[in-house]
Amino acid sequence: MKKVESSTQSTLIRGFVITEKVVQADRPVSSAYIAEELGLPKATVHRIACQLEEEGLLQREPDGKRFTGGKRLRDLSIATLSNSVITAGRHAILKSLSEEINETCNLTTLDGDQIYYLDRVESNWPYRIHLPVGSHLPLHCTATGKLFLSYMKQANRERLLKSTTLKSFTENTITDMSELEKHLMKVSEEGVGYDTGEYLEGMVAIAVPVIDENNEMCFSIAIHAPSSQRSLSELRQYLPLLRKAAARLAEHESGL
């Protein structure tokens, strides 16, 4: 149990540490759990959590007993990650990688049950796929999405996938849960996500994780190309360079 120090007893700071505790948990949590973890009265925690819920910073599960991060909090997180002051260094790393391999490079993160495009550097190929910064993509049929799924704890992944429809986008989309789990095991073993025309017909992609100082996946660096111009095996030859860029990005993030 981590008792909140007397210097952090203001409602503002309590609200912050309560929010922090909720988003750090790997599952929805109750007021009782938060109170025990922070050494605060349950009634106080519940009152503040309800205020945070009213402001959209927290939200409750359907049973009404447990809290998770709210939409306003997720929007704030994305806005922070997309801040131009912070993204300058990331973009430079991504641009350097794109110039070195002459392929379109993307930087993505997880946003609820979707992938969010944080940054993108286009290659000079005449044929381009329109996926601008700010785009949201599904998890189960994209290289980065499957990579994020593979890094989740199994219970969290199962909970997320059960609440998501495995929609078919092409004839290659995996829509069977057991088949997807087998696929994710391979992704986990290699530490590489890949997409063989599962989201967009005629597109291939590979992705590698960016691991933060807590040994958790925070971003993904991915490259994609039309299958008429690059095969998946041709993209895989760039894996050492992608991993090098991912390591540079992890180092950059730890210094912020």
Secondary structure, 3 states (H helix, E strand, C coil): CCCCCHHHCCHHHHHHHHHHHHHHCCCCEEHHHHHHHHCCCHHHHHHHHHHHHHCCCEEECCCCCEEEECHHHHHHHHHHHCCHHHHHHHHHHHHHHHHHHCCEEEEEEEECCEEEEEEEECCCCCCCCCCCCCCEEECCCCHHHHHHHHHCCHHHHHHHHHCCCCCCCCCCCCCCHHHHHHHHHHHHHHCCEEEECCCCCCEEEEEEEEECCCCCEEEEEEEEEECCCCCHHHHHCCHHHHHHHHHHHHHHHHCC
